[in-house]
Amino acid sequence: MVDKNQYLLELARYVVLNPIRAKGMVQNIEDWQWSSYLACIGKVKVNEWLTTDWVLSQFGSNKTRAIKKYQSFVLEGVGQKLSDSCGIQYRRL
């Protein structure tokens, strides 16, 4: 369960960075064509089933600035684990 917006943003970043973290898949996040990242930054058309507005709205009301801040946020996560970036502790059930 995601109970805080900050954690949801961390999850969104984690998901788009997975292809970089997986060895040998891609070197650059923009090389993974199935990611929502390209739609969020305006490099590809947003499919009708994909919502990018909420994520971008977390970075400001000006879309151009929000995209730049989102890009920086995502790239800051390269090399971080989810638990490192948001203080989440994992436990086995």
PDB file with one MODEL, atoms N, CA, C and O in Angstrom:
MODEL        1
ATOM      1  N   MET A   1       0.843  -1.183   0.000  1.00  0.00           N
ATOM      2  CA  MET A   1       0.000   0.000   0.000  1.00  0.00           C
ATOM      3  C   MET A   1       0.888   1.246   0.000  1.00  0.00           C
ATOM      4  O   MET A   1       1.862   1.327   0.747  1.00  0.00           O
ATOM      5  N   VAL A   2       0.544   2.189  -0.828  1.00  0.00           N
ATOM      6  CA  VAL A   2       1.272   3.450  -0.896  1.00  0.00           C
ATOM      7  C   VAL A   2       0.447   4.479  -0.151  1.00  0.00           C
ATOM      8  O   VAL A   2      -0.660   4.824  -0.565  1.00  0.00           O
ATOM      9  N   ASP A   3       1.000   4.970   0.964  1.00  0.00           N
ATOM     10  CA  ASP A   3       0.203   5.887   1.778  1.00  0.00           C
ATOM     11  C   ASP A   3       0.731   7.317   1.787  1.00  0.00           C
ATOM     12  O   ASP A   3       0.157   8.171   2.462  1.00  0.00           O
ATOM     13  N   LYS A   4       1.791   7.596   1.068  1.00  0.00           N
ATOM     14  CA  LYS A   4       2.318   8.952   1.003  1.00  0.00           C
ATOM     15  C   LYS A   4       2.706   9.267  -0.434  1.00  0.00           C
ATOM     16  O   LYS A   4       3.209   8.405  -1.154  1.00  0.00           O
ATOM     17  N   ASN A   5       2.466  10.515  -0.849  1.00  0.00           N
ATOM     18  CA  ASN A   5       2.811  10.918  -2.212  1.00  0.00           C
ATOM     19  C   ASN A   5       4.296  10.779  -2.484  1.00  0.00           C
ATOM     20  O   ASN A   5       4.682  10.400  -3.590  1.00  0.00           O
ATOM     21  N   GLN A   6       5.154  11.082  -1.486  1.00  0.00           N
ATOM     22  CA  GLN A   6       6.589  10.976  -1.707  1.00  0.00           C
ATOM     23  C   GLN A   6       6.986   9.541  -2.023  1.00  0.00           C
ATOM     24  O   GLN A   6       7.832   9.302  -2.884  1.00  0.00           O
ATOM     25  N   TYR A   7       6.379   8.593  -1.331  1.00  0.00           N
ATOM     26  CA  TYR A   7       6.684   7.195  -1.604  1.00  0.00           C
ATOM     27  C   TYR A   7       6.198   6.805  -3.000  1.00  0.00           C
ATOM     28  O   TYR A   7       6.860   6.035  -3.697  1.00  0.00           O
ATOM     29  N   LEU A   8       5.057   7.328  -3.403  1.00  0.00           N
ATOM     30  CA  LEU A   8       4.549   7.049  -4.749  1.00  0.00           C
ATOM     31  C   LEU A   8       5.510   7.597  -5.809  1.00  0.00           C
ATOM     32  O   LEU A   8       5.745   6.946  -6.827  1.00  0.00           O
ATOM     33  N   LEU A   9       6.061   8.782  -5.575  1.00  0.00           N
ATOM     34  CA  LEU A   9       7.045   9.328  -6.510  1.00  0.00           C
ATOM     35  C   LEU A   9       8.292   8.446  -6.559  1.00  0.00           C
ATOM     36  O   LEU A   9       8.850   8.205  -7.629  1.00  0.00           O
ATOM     37  N   GLU A  10       8.718   7.971  -5.397  1.00  0.00           N
ATOM     38  CA  GLU A  10       9.885   7.082  -5.369  1.00  0.00           C
ATOM     39  C   GLU A  10       9.610   5.794  -6.142  1.00  0.00           C
ATOM     40  O   GLU A  10      10.486   5.284  -6.839  1.00  0.00           O
ATOM     41  N   LEU A  11       8.402   5.278  -6.016  1.00  0.00           N
ATOM     42  CA  LEU A  11       8.036   4.078  -6.779  1.00  0.00           C
ATOM     43  C   LEU A  11       8.030   4.351  -8.280  1.00  0.00           C
ATOM     44  O   LEU A  11       8.490   3.528  -9.072  1.00  0.00           O
ATOM     45  N   ALA A  12       7.505   5.513  -8.663  1.00  0.00           N
ATOM     46  CA  ALA A  12       7.477   5.876 -10.081  1.00  0.00           C
ATOM     47  C   ALA A  12       8.903   5.961 -10.627  1.00  0.00           C
ATOM     48  O   ALA A  12       9.178   5.506 -11.737  1.00  0.00           O
ATOM     49  N   ARG A  13       9.801   6.543  -9.844  1.00  0.00           N
ATOM     50  CA  ARG A  13      11.203   6.642 -10.261  1.00  0.00           C
ATOM     51  C   ARG A  13      11.837   5.255 -10.329  1.00  0.00           C
ATOM     52  O   ARG A  13      12.562   4.943 -11.274  1.00  0.00           O
ATOM     53  N   TYR A  14      11.567   4.445  -9.347  1.00  0.00           N
ATOM     54  CA  TYR A  14      12.115   3.094  -9.292  1.00  0.00           C
ATOM     55  C   TYR A  14      11.720   2.292 -10.530  1.00  0.00           C
ATOM     56  O   TYR A  14      12.549   1.601 -11.123  1.00  0.00           O
ATOM     57  N   VAL A  15      10.467   2.389 -10.908  1.00  0.00           N
ATOM     58  CA  VAL A  15       9.973   1.628 -12.058  1.00  0.00           C
ATOM     59  C   VAL A  15      10.653   2.070 -13.350  1.00  0.00           C
ATOM     60  O   VAL A  15      11.068   1.226 -14.145  1.00  0.00           O
ATOM     61  N   VAL A  16      10.775   3.379 -13.574  1.00  0.00           N
ATOM     62  CA  VAL A  16      11.384   3.822 -14.831  1.00  0.00           C
ATOM     63  C   VAL A  16      12.886   3.581 -14.861  1.00  0.00           C
ATOM     64  O   VAL A  16      13.482   3.529 -15.937  1.00  0.00           O
ATOM     65  N   LEU A  17      13.508   3.433 -13.687  1.00  0.00           N
ATOM     66  CA  LEU A  17      14.948   3.162 -13.658  1.00  0.00           C
ATOM     67  C   LEU A  17      15.291   1.677 -13.706  1.00  0.00           C
ATOM     68  O   LEU A  17      16.461   1.330 -13.865  1.00  0.00           O
ATOM     69  N   ASN A  18      14.325   0.810 -13.577  1.00  0.00           N
ATOM     70  CA  ASN A  18      14.603  -0.628 -13.599  1.00  0.00           C
ATOM     71  C   ASN A  18      15.386  -1.089 -14.829  1.00  0.00           C
ATOM     72  O   ASN A  18      16.297  -1.902 -14.673  1.00  0.00           O
ATOM     73  N   PRO A  19      15.087  -0.621 -16.036  1.00  0.00           N
ATOM     74  CA  PRO A  19      15.864  -1.083 -17.196  1.00  0.00           C
ATOM     75  C   PRO A  19      17.347  -0.707 -17.120  1.00  0.00           C
ATOM     76  O   PRO A  19      18.187  -1.417 -17.674  1.00  0.00           O
ATOM     77  N   ILE A  20      17.678   0.386 -16.449  1.00  0.00           N
ATOM     78  CA  ILE A  20      19.083   0.764 -16.270  1.00  0.00           C
ATOM     79  C   ILE A  20      19.733  -0.142 -15.228  1.00  0.00           C
ATOM     80  O   ILE A  20      20.873  -0.576 -15.392  1.00  0.00           O
ATOM     81  N   ARG A  21      19.009  -0.414 -14.177  1.00  0.00           N
ATOM     82  CA  ARG A  21      19.552  -1.227 -13.089  1.00  0.00           C
ATOM     83  C   ARG A  21      19.743  -2.687 -13.489  1.00  0.00           C
ATOM     84  O   ARG A  21      20.630  -3.367 -12.971  1.00  0.00           O
ATOM     85  N   ALA A  22      18.922  -3.159 -14.398  1.00  0.00           N
ATOM     86  CA  ALA A  22      19.062  -4.537 -14.876  1.00  0.00           C
ATOM     87  C   ALA A  22      20.247  -4.588 -15.827  1.00  0.00           C
ATOM     88  O   ALA A  22      20.267  -3.898 -16.847  1.00  0.00           O
ATOM     89  N   LYS A  23      21.201  -5.382 -15.498  1.00  0.00           N
ATOM     90  CA  LYS A  23      22.448  -5.418 -16.285  1.00  0.00           C
ATOM     91  C   LYS A  23      22.193  -5.784 -17.744  1.00  0.00           C
ATOM     92  O   LYS A  23      21.514  -6.764 -18.051  1.00  0.00           O
ATOM     93  N   GLY A  24      22.758  -4.966 -18.633  1.00  0.00           N
ATOM     94  CA  GLY A  24      22.722  -5.267 -20.047  1.00  0.00           C
ATOM     95  C   GLY A  24      21.465  -4.856 -20.791  1.00  0.00           C
ATOM     96  O   GLY A  24      21.384  -5.060 -22.002  1.00  0.00           O
ATOM     97  N   MET A  25      20.478  -4.281 -20.106  1.00  0.00           N
ATOM     98  CA  MET A  25      19.246  -3.906 -20.822  1.00  0.00           C
ATOM     99  C   MET A  25      19.434  -2.597 -21.578  1.00  0.00           C
ATOM    100  O   MET A  25      19.322  -2.574 -22.803  1.00  0.00           O
ATOM    101  N   VAL A  26      19.719  -1.503 -20.865  1.00  0.00           N
ATOM    102  CA  VAL A  26      19.987  -0.210 -21.496  1.00  0.00           C
ATOM    103  C   VAL A  26      20.991   0.569 -20.649  1.00  0.00           C
ATOM    104  O   VAL A  26      21.130   0.329 -19.450  1.00  0.00           O
ATOM    105  N   GLN A  27      21.676   1.486 -21.283  1.00  0.00           N
ATOM    106  CA  GLN A  27      22.608   2.373 -20.575  1.00  0.00           C
ATOM    107  C   GLN A  27      21.935   3.711 -20.233  1.00  0.00           C
ATOM    108  O   GLN A  27      22.278   4.358 -19.244  1.00  0.00           O
ATOM    109  N   ASN A  28      20.980   4.103 -21.065  1.00  0.00           N
ATOM    110  CA  ASN A  28      20.311   5.392 -20.933  1.00  0.00           C
ATOM    111  C   ASN A  28      18.815   5.144 -20.797  1.00  0.00           C
ATOM    112  O   ASN A  28      18.251   4.350 -21.550  1.00  0.00           O
ATOM    113  N   ILE A  29      18.174   5.803 -19.863  1.00  0.00           N
ATOM    114  CA  ILE A  29      16.738   5.593 -19.613  1.00  0.00           C
ATOM    115  C   ILE A  29      15.901   5.882 -20.858  1.00  0.00           C
ATOM    116  O   ILE A  29      14.846   5.275 -21.045  1.00  0.00           O
ATOM    117  N   GLU A  30      16.351   6.786 -21.696  1.00  0.00           N
ATOM    118  CA  GLU A  30      15.596   7.123 -22.905  1.00  0.00           C
ATOM    119  C   GLU A  30      15.670   6.025 -23.971  1.00  0.00           C
ATOM    120  O   GLU A  30      14.938   6.069 -24.959  1.00  0.00           O
ATOM    121  N   ASP A  31      16.536   5.060 -23.774  1.00  0.00           N
ATOM    122  CA  ASP A  31      16.650   3.954 -24.726  1.00  0.00           C
ATOM    123  C   ASP A  31      15.607   2.858 -24.491  1.00  0.00           C
ATOM    124  O   ASP A  31      15.461   1.964 -25.324  1.00  0.00           O
ATOM    125  N   TRP A  32      14.886   2.912 -23.380  1.00  0.00           N
ATOM    126  CA  TRP A  32      13.877   1.890 -23.062  1.00  0.00           C
ATOM    127  C   TRP A  32      12.532   2.390 -23.562  1.00  0.00           C
ATOM    128  O   TRP A  32      11.891   3.214 -22.910  1.00  0.00           O
ATOM    129  N   GLN A  33      12.102   1.898 -24.710  1.00  0.00           N
ATOM    130  CA  GLN A  33      10.916   2.431 -25.378  1.00  0.00           C
ATOM    131  C   GLN A  33       9.602   2.119 -24.677  1.00  0.00           C
ATOM    132  O   GLN A  33       8.591   2.757 -24.968  1.00  0.00           O
ATOM    133  N   TRP A  34       9.589   1.154 -23.763  1.00  0.00           N
ATOM    134  CA  TRP A  34       8.338   0.773 -23.113  1.00  0.00           C
ATOM    135  C   TRP A  34       8.099   1.520 -21.804  1.00  0.00           C
ATOM    136  O   TRP A  34       7.131   1.238 -21.098  1.00  0.00           O
ATOM    137  N   SER A  35       8.946   2.442 -21.486  1.00  0.00           N
ATOM    138  CA  SER A  35       8.827   3.189 -20.232  1.00  0.00           C
ATOM    139  C   SER A  35       7.878   4.379 -20.383  1.00  0.00           C
ATOM    140  O   SER A  35       7.742   4.947 -21.467  1.00  0.00           O
ATOM    141  N   SER A  36       7.238   4.739 -19.299  1.00  0.00           N
ATOM    142  CA  SER A  36       6.411   5.949 -19.283  1.00  0.00           C
ATOM    143  C   SER A  36       7.271   7.208 -19.227  1.00  0.00           C
ATOM    144  O   SER A  36       6.773   8.316 -19.426  1.00  0.00           O
ATOM    145  N   TYR A  37       8.554   7.037 -18.959  1.00  0.00           N
ATOM    146  CA  TYR A  37       9.461   8.182 -18.850  1.00  0.00           C
ATOM    147  C   TYR A  37       9.433   9.051 -20.108  1.00  0.00           C
ATOM    148  O   TYR A  37       9.353  10.275 -20.010  1.00  0.00           O
ATOM    149  N   LEU A  38       9.497   8.441 -21.263  1.00  0.00           N
ATOM    150  CA  LEU A  38       9.503   9.209 -22.510  1.00  0.00           C
ATOM    151  C   LEU A  38       8.225  10.016 -22.694  1.00  0.00           C
ATOM    152  O   LEU A  38       8.267  11.133 -23.211  1.00  0.00           O
ATOM    153  N   ALA A  39       7.103   9.470 -22.280  1.00  0.00           N
ATOM    154  CA  ALA A  39       5.838  10.213 -22.359  1.00  0.00           C
ATOM    155  C   ALA A  39       5.829  11.358 -21.351  1.00  0.00           C
ATOM    156  O   ALA A  39       5.353  12.452 -21.653  1.00  0.00           O
ATOM    157  N   CYS A  40       6.350  11.108 -20.164  1.00  0.00           N
ATOM    158  CA  CYS A  40       6.377  12.151 -19.127  1.00  0.00           C
ATOM    159  C   CYS A  40       7.221  13.349 -19.539  1.00  0.00           C
ATOM    160  O   CYS A  40       6.896  14.486 -19.199  1.00  0.00           O
ATOM    161  N   ILE A  41       8.286  13.101 -20.260  1.00  0.00           N
ATOM    162  CA  ILE A  41       9.152  14.225 -20.644  1.00  0.00           C
ATOM    163  C   ILE A  41       8.808  14.787 -22.029  1.00  0.00           C
ATOM    164  O   ILE A  41       9.508  15.661 -22.541  1.00  0.00           O
ATOM    165  N   GLY A  42       7.736  14.282 -22.624  1.00  0.00           N
ATOM    166  CA  GLY A  42       7.253  14.837 -23.882  1.00  0.00           C
ATOM    167  C   GLY A  42       7.981  14.367 -25.123  1.00  0.00           C
ATOM    168  O   GLY A  42       7.874  14.998 -26.173  1.00  0.00           O
ATOM    169  N   LYS A  43       8.722  13.267 -25.027  1.00  0.00           N
ATOM    170  CA  LYS A  43       9.461  12.759 -26.197  1.00  0.00           C
ATOM    171  C   LYS A  43       8.614  11.848 -27.074  1.00  0.00           C
ATOM    172  O   LYS A  43       8.929  11.656 -28.249  1.00  0.00           O
ATOM    173  N   VAL A  44       7.550  11.285 -26.523  1.00  0.00           N
ATOM    174  CA  VAL A  44       6.615  10.466 -27.301  1.00  0.00           C
ATOM    175  C   VAL A  44       5.197  10.862 -26.923  1.00  0.00           C
ATOM    176  O   VAL A  44       4.962  11.455 -25.870  1.00  0.00           O
ATOM    177  N   LYS A  45       4.265  10.530 -27.789  1.00  0.00           N
ATOM    178  CA  LYS A  45       2.856  10.814 -27.537  1.00  0.00           C
ATOM    179  C   LYS A  45       2.376  10.006 -26.329  1.00  0.00           C
ATOM    180  O   LYS A  45       2.733   8.840 -26.163  1.00  0.00           O
ATOM    181  N   VAL A  46       1.565  10.646 -25.497  1.00  0.00           N
ATOM    182  CA  VAL A  46       1.002   9.971 -24.335  1.00  0.00           C
ATOM    183  C   VAL A  46      -0.193   9.150 -24.786  1.00  0.00           C
ATOM    184  O   VAL A  46      -1.148   9.689 -25.346  1.00  0.00           O
ATOM    185  N   ASN A  47      -0.142   7.852 -24.545  1.00  0.00           N
ATOM    186  CA  ASN A  47      -1.281   6.986 -24.866  1.00  0.00           C
ATOM    187  C   ASN A  47      -2.477   7.355 -23.998  1.00  0.00           C
ATOM    188  O   ASN A  47      -2.311   7.858 -22.887  1.00  0.00           O
ATOM    189  N   GLU A  48      -3.674   7.108 -24.502  1.00  0.00           N
ATOM    190  CA  GLU A  48      -4.884   7.484 -23.773  1.00  0.00           C
ATOM    191  C   GLU A  48      -5.011   6.779 -22.427  1.00  0.00           C
ATOM    192  O   GLU A  48      -5.677   7.293 -21.528  1.00  0.00           O
ATOM    193  N   TRP A  49      -4.391   5.622 -22.270  1.00  0.00           N
ATOM    194  CA  TRP A  49      -4.486   4.862 -21.032  1.00  0.00           C
ATOM    195  C   TRP A  49      -3.423   5.247 -20.010  1.00  0.00           C
ATOM    196  O   TRP A  49      -3.441   4.750 -18.884  1.00  0.00           O
ATOM    197  N   LEU A  50      -2.494   6.131 -20.389  1.00  0.00           N
ATOM    198  CA  LEU A  50      -1.402   6.530 -19.500  1.00  0.00           C
ATOM    199  C   LEU A  50      -1.662   7.918 -18.934  1.00  0.00           C
ATOM    200  O   LEU A  50      -1.980   8.851 -19.672  1.00  0.00           O
ATOM    201  N   THR A  51      -1.527   8.045 -17.640  1.00  0.00           N
ATOM    202  CA  THR A  51      -1.690   9.340 -16.978  1.00  0.00           C
ATOM    203  C   THR A  51      -0.326   9.852 -16.548  1.00  0.00           C
ATOM    204  O   THR A  51       0.345   9.227 -15.727  1.00  0.00           O
ATOM    205  N   THR A  52       0.080  10.974 -17.092  1.00  0.00           N
ATOM    206  CA  THR A  52       1.361  11.573 -16.711  1.00  0.00           C
ATOM    207  C   THR A  52       1.167  12.862 -15.918  1.00  0.00           C
ATOM    208  O   THR A  52       2.094  13.330 -15.257  1.00  0.00           O
ATOM    209  N   ASP A  53      -0.019  13.428 -15.982  1.00  0.00           N
ATOM    210  CA  ASP A  53      -0.266  14.730 -15.360  1.00  0.00           C
ATOM    211  C   ASP A  53      -0.037  14.735 -13.855  1.00  0.00           C
ATOM    212  O   ASP A  53       0.520  15.694 -13.321  1.00  0.00           O
ATOM    213  N   TRP A  54      -0.459  13.677 -13.163  1.00  0.00           N
ATOM    214  CA  TRP A  54      -0.289  13.674 -11.707  1.00  0.00           C
ATOM    215  C   TRP A  54       1.183  13.712 -11.332  1.00  0.00           C
ATOM    216  O   TRP A  54       1.591  14.507 -10.485  1.00  0.00           O
ATOM    217  N   VAL A  55       1.980  12.853 -11.960  1.00  0.00           N
ATOM    218  CA  VAL A  55       3.413  12.808 -11.637  1.00  0.00           C
ATOM    219  C   VAL A  55       4.038  14.172 -11.895  1.00  0.00           C
ATOM    220  O   VAL A  55       4.743  14.702 -11.036  1.00  0.00           O
ATOM    221  N   LEU A  56       3.790  14.743 -13.062  1.00  0.00           N
ATOM    222  CA  LEU A  56       4.378  16.039 -13.382  1.00  0.00           C
ATOM    223  C   LEU A  56       3.874  17.139 -12.457  1.00  0.00           C
ATOM    224  O   LEU A  56       4.630  18.051 -12.124  1.00  0.00           O
ATOM    225  N   SER A  57       2.618  17.073 -12.038  1.00  0.00           N
ATOM    226  CA  SER A  57       2.075  18.104 -11.147  1.00  0.00           C
ATOM    227  C   SER A  57       2.791  18.136  -9.803  1.00  0.00           C
ATOM    228  O   SER A  57       2.751  19.152  -9.109  1.00  0.00           O
ATOM    229  N   GLN A  58       3.441  17.045  -9.425  1.00  0.00           N
ATOM    230  CA  GLN A  58       4.180  17.005  -8.174  1.00  0.00           C
ATOM    231  C   GLN A  58       5.467  17.831  -8.241  1.00  0.00           C
ATOM    232  O   GLN A  58       6.116  18.075  -7.223  1.00  0.00           O
ATOM    233  N   PHE A  59       5.824  18.257  -9.456  1.00  0.00           N
ATOM    234  CA  PHE A  59       7.045  19.020  -9.661  1.00  0.00           C
ATOM    235  C   PHE A  59       6.771  20.471 -10.051  1.00  0.00           C
ATOM    236  O   PHE A  59       7.701  21.215 -10.363  1.00  0.00           O
ATOM    237  N   GLY A  60       5.513  20.874 -10.035  1.00  0.00           N
ATOM    238  CA  GLY A  60       5.166  22.263 -10.306  1.00  0.00           C
ATOM    239  C   GLY A  60       4.016  22.392 -11.284  1.00  0.00           C
ATOM    240  O   GLY A  60       3.622  21.427 -11.940  1.00  0.00           O
ATOM    241  N   SER A  61       3.482  23.605 -11.371  1.00  0.00           N
ATOM    242  CA  SER A  61       2.329  23.854 -12.240  1.00  0.00           C
ATOM    243  C   SER A  61       2.747  24.235 -13.656  1.00  0.00           C
ATOM    244  O   SER A  61       1.959  24.087 -14.590  1.00  0.00           O
ATOM    245  N   ASN A  62       3.964  24.720 -13.830  1.00  0.00           N
ATOM    246  CA  ASN A  62       4.481  25.033 -15.161  1.00  0.00           C
ATOM    247  C   ASN A  62       5.026  23.741 -15.761  1.00  0.00           C
ATOM    248  O   ASN A  62       5.992  23.171 -15.253  1.00  0.00           O
ATOM    249  N   LYS A  63       4.402  23.282 -16.845  1.00  0.00           N
ATOM    250  CA  LYS A  63       4.730  21.966 -17.395  1.00  0.00           C
ATOM    251  C   LYS A  63       6.189  21.854 -17.837  1.00  0.00           C
ATOM    252  O   LYS A  63       6.827  20.828 -17.601  1.00  0.00           O
ATOM    253  N   THR A  64       6.714  22.881 -18.466  1.00  0.00           N
ATOM    254  CA  THR A  64       8.102  22.841 -18.930  1.00  0.00           C
ATOM    255  C   THR A  64       9.060  22.680 -17.753  1.00  0.00           C
ATOM    256  O   THR A  64       9.974  21.857 -17.801  1.00  0.00           O
ATOM    257  N   ARG A  65       8.850  23.461 -16.702  1.00  0.00           N
ATOM    258  CA  ARG A  65       9.706  23.348 -15.510  1.00  0.00           C
ATOM    259  C   ARG A  65       9.485  22.029 -14.789  1.00  0.00           C
ATOM    260  O   ARG A  65      10.425  21.427 -14.271  1.00  0.00           O
ATOM    261  N   ALA A  66       8.238  21.585 -14.759  1.00  0.00           N
ATOM    262  CA  ALA A  66       7.930  20.315 -14.095  1.00  0.00           C
ATOM    263  C   ALA A  66       8.644  19.154 -14.788  1.00  0.00           C
ATOM    264  O   ALA A  66       9.156  18.251 -14.125  1.00  0.00           O
ATOM    265  N   ILE A  67       8.675  19.179 -16.109  1.00  0.00           N
ATOM    266  CA  ILE A  67       9.378  18.127 -16.857  1.00  0.00           C
ATOM    267  C   ILE A  67      10.865  18.133 -16.512  1.00  0.00           C
ATOM    268  O   ILE A  67      11.451  17.073 -16.290  1.00  0.00           O
ATOM    269  N   LYS A  68      11.478  19.311 -16.465  1.00  0.00           N
ATOM    270  CA  LYS A  68      12.904  19.394 -16.131  1.00  0.00           C
ATOM    271  C   LYS A  68      13.169  18.885 -14.713  1.00  0.00           C
ATOM    272  O   LYS A  68      14.147  18.177 -14.471  1.00  0.00           O
ATOM    273  N   LYS A  69      12.296  19.248 -13.788  1.00  0.00           N
ATOM    274  CA  LYS A  69      12.467  18.790 -12.406  1.00  0.00           C
ATOM    275  C   LYS A  69      12.246  17.281 -12.304  1.00  0.00           C
ATOM    276  O   LYS A  69      12.949  16.597 -11.560  1.00  0.00           O
ATOM    277  N   TYR A  70      11.275  16.768 -13.047  1.00  0.00           N
ATOM    278  CA  TYR A  70      11.035  15.322 -13.070  1.00  0.00           C
ATOM    279  C   TYR A  70      12.248  14.592 -13.624  1.00  0.00           C
ATOM    280  O   TYR A  70      12.671  13.582 -13.062  1.00  0.00           O
ATOM    281  N   GLN A  71      12.812  15.091 -14.720  1.00  0.00           N
ATOM    282  CA  GLN A  71      13.999  14.471 -15.307  1.00  0.00           C
ATOM    283  C   GLN A  71      15.137  14.441 -14.288  1.00  0.00           C
ATOM    284  O   GLN A  71      15.802  13.417 -14.133  1.00  0.00           O
ATOM    285  N   SER A  72      15.361  15.544 -13.600  1.00  0.00           N
ATOM    286  CA  SER A  72      16.419  15.597 -12.586  1.00  0.00           C
ATOM    287  C   SER A  72      16.146  14.614 -11.466  1.00  0.00           C
ATOM    288  O   SER A  72      17.049  13.911 -11.012  1.00  0.00           O
ATOM    289  N   PHE A  73      14.897  14.565 -11.021  1.00  0.00           N
ATOM    290  CA  PHE A  73      14.502  13.642  -9.948  1.00  0.00           C
ATOM    291  C   PHE A  73      14.786  12.196 -10.343  1.00  0.00           C
ATOM    292  O   PHE A  73      15.348  11.430  -9.560  1.00  0.00           O
ATOM    293  N   VAL A  74      14.398  11.831 -11.553  1.00  0.00           N
ATOM    294  CA  VAL A  74      14.623  10.455 -12.009  1.00  0.00           C
ATOM    295  C   VAL A  74      16.117  10.162 -12.083  1.00  0.00           C
ATOM    296  O   VAL A  74      16.569   9.129 -11.587  1.00  0.00           O
ATOM    297  N   LEU A  75      16.878  11.045 -12.686  1.00  0.00           N
ATOM    298  CA  LEU A  75      18.308  10.798 -12.872  1.00  0.00           C
ATOM    299  C   LEU A  75      19.071  10.780 -11.551  1.00  0.00           C
ATOM    300  O   LEU A  75      20.092  10.101 -11.441  1.00  0.00           O
ATOM    301  N   GLU A  76      18.591  11.518 -10.547  1.00  0.00           N
ATOM    302  CA  GLU A  76      19.209  11.473  -9.216  1.00  0.00           C
ATOM    303  C   GLU A  76      19.093  10.080  -8.600  1.00  0.00           C
ATOM    304  O   GLU A  76      19.882   9.721  -7.725  1.00  0.00           O
ATOM    305  N   GLY A  77      18.127   9.307  -9.045  1.00  0.00           N
ATOM    306  CA  GLY A  77      17.904   7.976  -8.505  1.00  0.00           C
ATOM    307  C   GLY A  77      18.786   6.894  -9.096  1.00  0.00           C
ATOM    308  O   GLY A  77      18.806   5.771  -8.594  1.00  0.00           O
ATOM    309  N   VAL A  78      19.522   7.214 -10.162  1.00  0.00           N
ATOM    310  CA  VAL A  78      20.418   6.217 -10.758  1.00  0.00           C
ATOM    311  C   VAL A  78      21.459   5.835  -9.709  1.00  0.00           C
ATOM    312  O   VAL A  78      22.120   6.694  -9.125  1.00  0.00           O
ATOM    313  N   GLY A  79      21.589   4.541  -9.487  1.00  0.00           N
ATOM    314  CA  GLY A  79      22.546   4.057  -8.496  1.00  0.00           C
ATOM    315  C   GLY A  79      21.988   3.915  -7.094  1.00  0.00           C
ATOM    316  O   GLY A  79      22.662   3.382  -6.212  1.00  0.00           O
ATOM    317  N   GLN A  80      20.763   4.385  -6.872  1.00  0.00           N
ATOM    318  CA  GLN A  80      20.124   4.244  -5.568  1.00  0.00           C
ATOM    319  C   GLN A  80      19.158   3.073  -5.582  1.00  0.00           C
ATOM    320  O   GLN A  80      18.563   2.758  -6.613  1.00  0.00           O
ATOM    321  N   LYS A  81      19.008   2.438  -4.443  1.00  0.00           N
ATOM    322  CA  LYS A  81      17.967   1.432  -4.274  1.00  0.00           C
ATOM    323  C   LYS A  81      16.740   2.148  -3.741  1.00  0.00           C
ATOM    324  O   LYS A  81      16.854   3.242  -3.189  1.00  0.00           O
ATOM    325  N   LEU A  82      15.572   1.551  -3.898  1.00  0.00           N
ATOM    326  CA  LEU A  82      14.342   2.164  -3.396  1.00  0.00           C
ATOM    327  C   LEU A  82      14.457   2.458  -1.916  1.00  0.00           C
ATOM    328  O   LEU A  82      14.062   3.539  -1.478  1.00  0.00           O
ATOM    329  N   SER A  83      14.980   1.542  -1.140  1.00  0.00           N
ATOM    330  CA  SER A  83      15.082   1.749   0.302  1.00  0.00           C
ATOM    331  C   SER A  83      16.041   2.879   0.638  1.00  0.00           C
ATOM    332  O   SER A  83      15.856   3.553   1.651  1.00  0.00           O
ATOM    333  N   ASP A  84      17.084   3.111  -0.203  1.00  0.00           N
ATOM    334  CA  ASP A  84      18.019   4.199   0.038  1.00  0.00           C
ATOM    335  C   ASP A  84      17.372   5.552  -0.209  1.00  0.00           C
ATOM    336  O   ASP A  84      17.663   6.517   0.498  1.00  0.00           O
ATOM    337  N   SER A  85      16.509   5.632  -1.191  1.00  0.00           N
ATOM    338  CA  SER A  85      15.983   6.918  -1.606  1.00  0.00           C
ATOM    339  C   SER A  85      14.787   7.390  -0.791  1.00  0.00           C
ATOM    340  O   SER A  85      14.488   8.584  -0.787  1.00  0.00           O
ATOM    341  N   CYS A  86      14.101   6.495  -0.109  1.00  0.00           N
ATOM    342  CA  CYS A  86      12.925   6.963   0.642  1.00  0.00           C
ATOM    343  C   CYS A  86      12.828   6.390   2.052  1.00  0.00           C
ATOM    344  O   CYS A  86      11.804   6.552   2.715  1.00  0.00           O
ATOM    345  N   GLY A  87      13.868   5.733   2.510  1.00  0.00           N
ATOM    346  CA  GLY A  87      13.886   5.260   3.885  1.00  0.00           C
ATOM    347  C   GLY A  87      12.970   4.082   4.168  1.00  0.00           C
ATOM    348  O   GLY A  87      12.641   3.822   5.325  1.00  0.00           O
ATOM    349  N   ILE A  88      12.555   3.374   3.144  1.00  0.00           N
ATOM    350  CA  ILE A  88      11.671   2.235   3.339  1.00  0.00           C
ATOM    351  C   ILE A  88      12.482   1.047   3.829  1.00  0.00           C
ATOM    352  O   ILE A  88      13.555   0.756   3.300  1.00  0.00           O
ATOM    353  N   GLN A  89      11.980   0.384   4.815  1.00  0.00           N
ATOM    354  CA  GLN A  89      12.609  -0.822   5.323  1.00  0.00           C
ATOM    355  C   GLN A  89      11.820  -2.027   4.846  1.00  0.00           C
ATOM    356  O   GLN A  89      10.597  -2.066   4.977  1.00  0.00           O
ATOM    357  N   TYR A  90      12.508  -2.998   4.299  1.00  0.00           N
ATOM    358  CA  TYR A  90      11.852  -4.210   3.816  1.00  0.00           C
ATOM    359  C   TYR A  90      11.916  -5.270   4.891  1.00  0.00           C
ATOM    360  O   TYR A  90      12.874  -5.331   5.663  1.00  0.00           O
ATOM    361  N   ARG A  91      10.904  -6.097   4.940  1.00  0.00           N
ATOM    362  CA  ARG A  91      10.924  -7.246   5.851  1.00  0.00           C
ATOM    363  C   ARG A  91      10.267  -8.407   5.164  1.00  0.00           C
ATOM    364  O   ARG A  91       9.344  -8.241   4.366  1.00  0.00           O
ATOM    365  N   ARG A  92      10.748  -9.581   5.479  1.00  0.00           N
ATOM    366  CA  ARG A  92      10.143 -10.780   4.924  1.00  0.00           C
ATOM    367  C   ARG A  92       8.930 -11.157   5.745  1.00  0.00           C
ATOM    368  O   ARG A  92       8.931 -11.053   6.972  1.00  0.00           O
ATOM    369  N   LEU A  93       7.895 -11.595   5.050  1.00  0.00           N
ATOM    370  CA  LEU A  93       6.677 -12.002   5.745  1.00  0.00           C
ATOM    371  C   LEU A  93       6.674 -13.491   5.982  1.00  0.00           C
ATOM    372  O   LEU A  93       5.724 -14.023   6.557  1.00  0.00           O
TER     373      LEU A  93
ENDMDL
END
